């Protein structure tokens, strides 16, 4: 659930940053989609699919998948924090 919520937060903040002109999308695969209305829904759907796949894999290999999931969640925490910093007009200096 955390992974899904972090993905949605990433989508919402990224879309705000790009549409407000505060920044640009760094992921070449998402440049086209980030300004589209359905972007958040697509990201939410994709993150739900990823979460279900991770959950299914965790039933077969619980410990390794817990580590993988924790790493992915940590990365998304950093991404969302960075996006919020950019959206707030802050900088790391």
Chimera marker file (.cmm) of the C-alpha trace (Angstrom):
<marker_set name="trace">
<marker id="1" x="0.000" y="0.000" z="0.000" r="1" g="1" b="0" radius="0.5"/>
<marker id="2" x="2.870" y="2.379" z="0.783" r="1" g="1" b="0" radius="0.5"/>
<marker id="3" x="4.333" y="1.802" z="-2.662" r="1" g="1" b="0" radius="0.5"/>
<marker id="4" x="1.017" y="2.649" z="-4.340" r="1" g="1" b="0" radius="0.5"/>
<marker id="5" x="0.550" y="5.824" z="-2.280" r="1" g="1" b="0" radius="0.5"/>
<marker id="6" x="4.125" y="6.954" z="-2.910" r="1" g="1" b="0" radius="0.5"/>
<marker id="7" x="3.677" y="6.387" z="-6.649" r="1" g="1" b="0" radius="0.5"/>
<marker id="8" x="0.494" y="8.458" z="-6.636" r="1" g="1" b="0" radius="0.5"/>
<marker id="9" x="2.227" y="11.203" z="-4.644" r="1" g="1" b="0" radius="0.5"/>
<marker id="10" x="5.089" y="11.134" z="-7.153" r="1" g="1" b="0" radius="0.5"/>
<marker id="11" x="2.636" y="11.454" z="-10.047" r="1" g="1" b="0" radius="0.5"/>
<marker id="12" x="0.672" y="14.322" z="-8.489" r="1" g="1" b="0" radius="0.5"/>
<marker id="13" x="3.738" y="16.331" z="-7.472" r="1" g="1" b="0" radius="0.5"/>
<marker id="14" x="5.558" y="15.631" z="-10.761" r="1" g="1" b="0" radius="0.5"/>
<marker id="15" x="2.532" y="16.761" z="-12.730" r="1" g="1" b="0" radius="0.5"/>
<marker id="16" x="2.305" y="19.943" z="-10.648" r="1" g="1" b="0" radius="0.5"/>
<marker id="17" x="6.005" y="20.701" z="-11.152" r="1" g="1" b="0" radius="0.5"/>
<marker id="18" x="5.853" y="20.236" z="-14.917" r="1" g="1" b="0" radius="0.5"/>
<marker id="19" x="2.538" y="22.023" z="-15.525" r="1" g="1" b="0" radius="0.5"/>
<marker id="20" x="3.526" y="24.967" z="-13.314" r="1" g="1" b="0" radius="0.5"/>
<marker id="21" x="6.855" y="25.329" z="-15.090" r="1" g="1" b="0" radius="0.5"/>
<marker id="22" x="8.859" y="24.766" z="-11.907" r="1" g="1" b="0" radius="0.5"/>
<marker id="23" x="10.740" y="21.875" z="-13.473" r="1" g="1" b="0" radius="0.5"/>
<marker id="24" x="10.817" y="19.208" z="-16.159" r="1" g="1" b="0" radius="0.5"/>
<marker id="25" x="10.214" y="15.481" z="-16.223" r="1" g="1" b="0" radius="0.5"/>
<marker id="26" x="13.475" y="13.553" z="-16.024" r="1" g="1" b="0" radius="0.5"/>
<marker id="27" x="12.035" y="10.224" z="-17.178" r="1" g="1" b="0" radius="0.5"/>
<marker id="28" x="12.002" y="10.164" z="-20.984" r="1" g="1" b="0" radius="0.5"/>
<marker id="29" x="9.208" y="7.564" z="-20.968" r="1" g="1" b="0" radius="0.5"/>
<marker id="30" x="6.905" y="9.882" z="-19.015" r="1" g="1" b="0" radius="0.5"/>
<marker id="31" x="7.577" y="13.223" z="-20.749" r="1" g="1" b="0" radius="0.5"/>
<marker id="32" x="4.575" y="12.771" z="-23.053" r="1" g="1" b="0" radius="0.5"/>
<marker id="33" x="2.239" y="11.567" z="-20.284" r="1" g="1" b="0" radius="0.5"/>
<marker id="34" x="3.066" y="13.883" z="-17.379" r="1" g="1" b="0" radius="0.5"/>
<marker id="35" x="0.946" y="16.752" z="-18.722" r="1" g="1" b="0" radius="0.5"/>
<marker id="36" x="-2.028" y="14.541" z="-19.593" r="1" g="1" b="0" radius="0.5"/>
<marker id="37" x="-5.101" y="14.397" z="-17.381" r="1" g="1" b="0" radius="0.5"/>
<marker id="38" x="-4.973" y="10.596" z="-17.152" r="1" g="1" b="0" radius="0.5"/>
<marker id="39" x="-1.331" y="10.521" z="-15.988" r="1" g="1" b="0" radius="0.5"/>
<marker id="40" x="-2.147" y="10.025" z="-12.294" r="1" g="1" b="0" radius="0.5"/>
<marker id="41" x="-4.612" y="7.239" z="-13.112" r="1" g="1" b="0" radius="0.5"/>
<marker id="42" x="-2.058" y="5.481" z="-15.315" r="1" g="1" b="0" radius="0.5"/>
<marker id="43" x="0.621" y="5.751" z="-12.597" r="1" g="1" b="0" radius="0.5"/>
<marker id="44" x="-1.849" y="4.531" z="-9.964" r="1" g="1" b="0" radius="0.5"/>
<marker id="45" x="-2.867" y="1.565" z="-12.109" r="1" g="1" b="0" radius="0.5"/>
<marker id="46" x="0.725" y="0.641" z="-12.888" r="1" g="1" b="0" radius="0.5"/>
<marker id="47" x="1.711" y="0.869" z="-9.223" r="1" g="1" b="0" radius="0.5"/>
<marker id="48" x="-1.209" y="-1.346" z="-8.208" r="1" g="1" b="0" radius="0.5"/>
<marker id="49" x="-0.106" y="-3.949" z="-10.759" r="1" g="1" b="0" radius="0.5"/>
<marker id="50" x="3.492" y="-3.720" z="-9.466" r="1" g="1" b="0" radius="0.5"/>
<marker id="51" x="2.313" y="-4.059" z="-5.856" r="1" g="1" b="0" radius="0.5"/>
<marker id="52" x="0.230" y="-7.141" z="-6.712" r="1" g="1" b="0" radius="0.5"/>
<marker id="53" x="3.197" y="-8.703" z="-8.508" r="1" g="1" b="0" radius="0.5"/>
<marker id="54" x="5.480" y="-7.990" z="-5.547" r="1" g="1" b="0" radius="0.5"/>
<marker id="55" x="2.894" y="-9.465" z="-3.172" r="1" g="1" b="0" radius="0.5"/>
<marker id="56" x="2.583" y="-12.594" z="-5.327" r="1" g="1" b="0" radius="0.5"/>
<marker id="57" x="6.359" y="-13.015" z="-5.478" r="1" g="1" b="0" radius="0.5"/>
<marker id="58" x="6.594" y="-12.476" z="-1.720" r="1" g="1" b="0" radius="0.5"/>
<marker id="59" x="4.459" y="-15.542" z="-1.116" r="1" g="1" b="0" radius="0.5"/>
<marker id="60" x="7.162" y="-17.646" z="-2.794" r="1" g="1" b="0" radius="0.5"/>
<marker id="61" x="10.228" y="-15.831" z="-1.481" r="1" g="1" b="0" radius="0.5"/>
<marker id="62" x="9.164" y="-13.688" z="1.489" r="1" g="1" b="0" radius="0.5"/>
<marker id="63" x="12.534" y="-12.490" z="2.775" r="1" g="1" b="0" radius="0.5"/>
<marker id="64" x="14.117" y="-11.461" z="-0.549" r="1" g="1" b="0" radius="0.5"/>
<marker id="65" x="10.930" y="-9.737" z="-1.681" r="1" g="1" b="0" radius="0.5"/>
<marker id="66" x="10.670" y="-7.872" z="1.609" r="1" g="1" b="0" radius="0.5"/>
<marker id="67" x="14.164" y="-6.505" z="0.977" r="1" g="1" b="0" radius="0.5"/>
<marker id="68" x="13.333" y="-5.615" z="-2.638" r="1" g="1" b="0" radius="0.5"/>
<marker id="69" x="10.082" y="-3.928" z="-1.636" r="1" g="1" b="0" radius="0.5"/>
<marker id="70" x="11.783" y="-1.985" z="1.166" r="1" g="1" b="0" radius="0.5"/>
<marker id="71" x="14.424" y="-0.725" z="-1.261" r="1" g="1" b="0" radius="0.5"/>
<marker id="72" x="11.790" y="0.355" z="-3.793" r="1" g="1" b="0" radius="0.5"/>
<marker id="73" x="9.779" y="2.147" z="-1.087" r="1" g="1" b="0" radius="0.5"/>
<marker id="74" x="12.945" y="3.902" z="0.160" r="1" g="1" b="0" radius="0.5"/>
<marker id="75" x="13.755" y="5.055" z="-3.373" r="1" g="1" b="0" radius="0.5"/>
<marker id="76" x="10.234" y="6.418" z="-3.826" r="1" g="1" b="0" radius="0.5"/>
<marker id="77" x="10.443" y="8.231" z="-0.480" r="1" g="1" b="0" radius="0.5"/>
<marker id="78" x="13.567" y="9.991" z="-1.775" r="1" g="1" b="0" radius="0.5"/>
<marker id="79" x="11.910" y="10.761" z="-5.134" r="1" g="1" b="0" radius="0.5"/>
<marker id="80" x="8.795" y="12.224" z="-3.525" r="1" g="1" b="0" radius="0.5"/>
<marker id="81" x="10.889" y="14.243" z="-1.049" r="1" g="1" b="0" radius="0.5"/>
<marker id="82" x="12.986" y="15.603" z="-3.931" r="1" g="1" b="0" radius="0.5"/>
<marker id="83" x="9.843" y="16.463" z="-5.911" r="1" g="1" b="0" radius="0.5"/>
<marker id="84" x="8.325" y="18.281" z="-2.947" r="1" g="1" b="0" radius="0.5"/>
<marker id="85" x="11.557" y="20.240" z="-2.501" r="1" g="1" b="0" radius="0.5"/>
<marker id="86" x="11.491" y="21.232" z="-6.185" r="1" g="1" b="0" radius="0.5"/>
<marker id="87" x="7.786" y="22.107" z="-6.024" r="1" g="1" b="0" radius="0.5"/>
<marker id="88" x="8.434" y="24.321" z="-2.999" r="1" g="1" b="0" radius="0.5"/>
<marker id="89" x="11.134" y="26.156" z="-4.924" r="1" g="1" b="0" radius="0.5"/>
<marker id="90" x="13.878" y="24.913" z="-2.647" r="1" g="1" b="0" radius="0.5"/>
<marker id="91" x="17.342" y="23.797" z="-3.517" r="1" g="1" b="0" radius="0.5"/>
<marker id="92" x="20.051" y="21.696" z="-2.024" r="1" g="1" b="0" radius="0.5"/>
<marker id="93" x="23.118" y="23.890" z="-1.679" r="1" g="1" b="0" radius="0.5"/>
<link id1="1" id2="2" r="1" g="1" b="0" radius="0.2"/>
<link id1="2" id2="3" r="1" g="1" b="0" radius="0.2"/>
<link id1="3" id2="4" r="1" g="1" b="0" radius="0.2"/>
<link id1="4" id2="5" r="1" g="1" b="0" radius="0.2"/>
<link id1="5" id2="6" r="1" g="1" b="0" radius="0.2"/>
<link id1="6" id2="7" r="1" g="1" b="0" radius="0.2"/>
<link id1="7" id2="8" r="1" g="1" b="0" radius="0.2"/>
<link id1="8" id2="9" r="1" g="1" b="0" radius="0.2"/>
<link id1="9" id2="10" r="1" g="1" b="0" radius="0.2"/>
<link id1="10" id2="11" r="1" g="1" b="0" radius="0.2"/>
<link id1="11" id2="12" r="1" g="1" b="0" radius="0.2"/>
<link id1="12" id2="13" r="1" g="1" b="0" radius="0.2"/>
<link id1="13" id2="14" r="1" g="1" b="0" radius="0.2"/>
<link id1="14" id2="15" r="1" g="1" b="0" radius="0.2"/>
<link id1="15" id2="16" r="1" g="1" b="0" radius="0.2"/>
<link id1="16" id2="17" r="1" g="1" b="0" radius="0.2"/>
<link id1="17" id2="18" r="1" g="1" b="0" radius="0.2"/>
<link id1="18" id2="19" r="1" g="1" b="0" radius="0.2"/>
<link id1="19" id2="20" r="1" g="1" b="0" radius="0.2"/>
<link id1="20" id2="21" r="1" g="1" b="0" radius="0.2"/>
<link id1="21" id2="22" r="1" g="1" b="0" radius="0.2"/>
<link id1="22" id2="23" r="1" g="1" b="0" radius="0.2"/>
<link id1="23" id2="24" r="1" g="1" b="0" radius="0.2"/>
<link id1="24" id2="25" r="1" g="1" b="0" radius="0.2"/>
<link id1="25" id2="26" r="1" g="1" b="0" radius="0.2"/>
<link id1="26" id2="27" r="1" g="1" b="0" radius="0.2"/>
<link id1="27" id2="28" r="1" g="1" b="0" radius="0.2"/>
<link id1="28" id2="29" r="1" g="1" b="0" radius="0.2"/>
<link id1="29" id2="30" r="1" g="1" b="0" radius="0.2"/>
<link id1="30" id2="31" r="1" g="1" b="0" radius="0.2"/>
<link id1="31" id2="32" r="1" g="1" b="0" radius="0.2"/>
<link id1="32" id2="33" r="1" g="1" b="0" radius="0.2"/>
<link id1="33" id2="34" r="1" g="1" b="0" radius="0.2"/>
<link id1="34" id2="35" r="1" g="1" b="0" radius="0.2"/>
<link id1="35" id2="36" r="1" g="1" b="0" radius="0.2"/>
<link id1="36" id2="37" r="1" g="1" b="0" radius="0.2"/>
<link id1="37" id2="38" r="1" g="1" b="0" radius="0.2"/>
<link id1="38" id2="39" r="1" g="1" b="0" radius="0.2"/>
<link id1="39" id2="40" r="1" g="1" b="0" radius="0.2"/>
<link id1="40" id2="41" r="1" g="1" b="0" radius="0.2"/>
<link id1="41" id2="42" r="1" g="1" b="0" radius="0.2"/>
<link id1="42" id2="43" r="1" g="1" b="0" radius="0.2"/>
<link id1="43" id2="44" r="1" g="1" b="0" radius="0.2"/>
<link id1="44" id2="45" r="1" g="1" b="0" radius="0.2"/>
<link id1="45" id2="46" r="1" g="1" b="0" radius="0.2"/>
<link id1="46" id2="47" r="1" g="1" b="0" radius="0.2"/>
<link id1="47" id2="48" r="1" g="1" b="0" radius="0.2"/>
<link id1="48" id2="49" r="1" g="1" b="0" radius="0.2"/>
<link id1="49" id2="50" r="1" g="1" b="0" radius="0.2"/>
<link id1="50" id2="51" r="1" g="1" b="0" radius="0.2"/>
<link id1="51" id2="52" r="1" g="1" b="0" radius="0.2"/>
<link id1="52" id2="53" r="1" g="1" b="0" radius="0.2"/>
<link id1="53" id2="54" r="1" g="1" b="0" radius="0.2"/>
<link id1="54" id2="55" r="1" g="1" b="0" radius="0.2"/>
<link id1="55" id2="56" r="1" g="1" b="0" radius="0.2"/>
<link id1="56" id2="57" r="1" g="1" b="0" radius="0.2"/>
<link id1="57" id2="58" r="1" g="1" b="0" radius="0.2"/>
<link id1="58" id2="59" r="1" g="1" b="0" radius="0.2"/>
<link id1="59" id2="60" r="1" g="1" b="0" radius="0.2"/>
<link id1="60" id2="61" r="1" g="1" b="0" radius="0.2"/>
<link id1="61" id2="62" r="1" g="1" b="0" radius="0.2"/>
<link id1="62" id2="63" r="1" g="1" b="0" radius="0.2"/>
<link id1="63" id2="64" r="1" g="1" b="0" radius="0.2"/>
<link id1="64" id2="65" r="1" g="1" b="0" radius="0.2"/>
<link id1="65" id2="66" r="1" g="1" b="0" radius="0.2"/>
<link id1="66" id2="67" r="1" g="1" b="0" radius="0.2"/>
<link id1="67" id2="68" r="1" g="1" b="0" radius="0.2"/>
<link id1="68" id2="69" r="1" g="1" b="0" radius="0.2"/>
<link id1="69" id2="70" r="1" g="1" b="0" radius="0.2"/>
<link id1="70" id2="71" r="1" g="1" b="0" radius="0.2"/>
<link id1="71" id2="72" r="1" g="1" b="0" radius="0.2"/>
<link id1="72" id2="73" r="1" g="1" b="0" radius="0.2"/>
<link id1="73" id2="74" r="1" g="1" b="0" radius="0.2"/>
<link id1="74" id2="75" r="1" g="1" b="0" radius="0.2"/>
<link id1="75" id2="76" r="1" g="1" b="0" radius="0.2"/>
<link id1="76" id2="77" r="1" g="1" b="0" radius="0.2"/>
<link id1="77" id2="78" r="1" g="1" b="0" radius="0.2"/>
<link id1="78" id2="79" r="1" g="1" b="0" radius="0.2"/>
<link id1="79" id2="80" r="1" g="1" b="0" radius="0.2"/>
<link id1="80" id2="81" r="1" g="1" b="0" radius="0.2"/>
<link id1="81" id2="82" r="1" g="1" b="0" radius="0.2"/>
<link id1="82" id2="83" r="1" g="1" b="0" radius="0.2"/>
<link id1="83" id2="84" r="1" g="1" b="0" radius="0.2"/>
<link id1="84" id2="85" r="1" g="1" b="0" radius="0.2"/>
<link id1="85" id2="86" r="1" g="1" b="0" radius="0.2"/>
<link id1="86" id2="87" r="1" g="1" b="0" radius="0.2"/>
<link id1="87" id2="88" r="1" g="1" b="0" radius="0.2"/>
<link id1="88" id2="89" r="1" g="1" b="0" radius="0.2"/>
<link id1="89" id2="90" r="1" g="1" b="0" radius="0.2"/>
<link id1="90" id2="91" r="1" g="1" b="0" radius="0.2"/>
<link id1="91" id2="92" r="1" g="1" b="0" radius="0.2"/>
<link id1="92" id2="93" r="1" g="1" b="0" radius="0.2"/>
</marker_set>
